[in-house]
Amino acid sequence: MEVSLEGSIRAEEMQQFVEQAVSAVKSLAEHGRIVRALADLRQLRTTSPEAAEILRQGQEAAMKAGMRRIAEIVGSELTALQLNRIARGSGMDRILRRFNDEEAARAWLFEPDDALDAA
């Protein structure tokens, strides 16, 4: 699964994104798929506290729904700091890695992982 967020995201837009993403994760997981995601956030700006909280809740829901691994590509240090805080709050930091390079991110997503393959 691939997602991309750009610019400043308002709370309403984040809610819509989260609903669509969690629905996609549920659908894939229900069909027995190991759900891995590439999140291209190179053009994302830091978000409001409200949008950040919606994203945190969405990350929790995505993991409960079956998200197993996520690679983020981030362009801004400030955005990376905010995303770190959100991921720690949701617990997604356990399944997330951040990259500067898309090729490396894609390679990591599909590296063999005994824990993933056994699930």
Secondary structure, DSSP 8 states (H G I E B T S, - for coil): -EEEEEE---HHHHHHHHHHHHHHHHHHHHTT--EEEEEEEEEE----HHHHHHHHHHHHHHHHHTEEEEEEEE--HHHHHHHHHHHHHHTGGGTEEEES-HHHHHHHHTS--HHHHH-
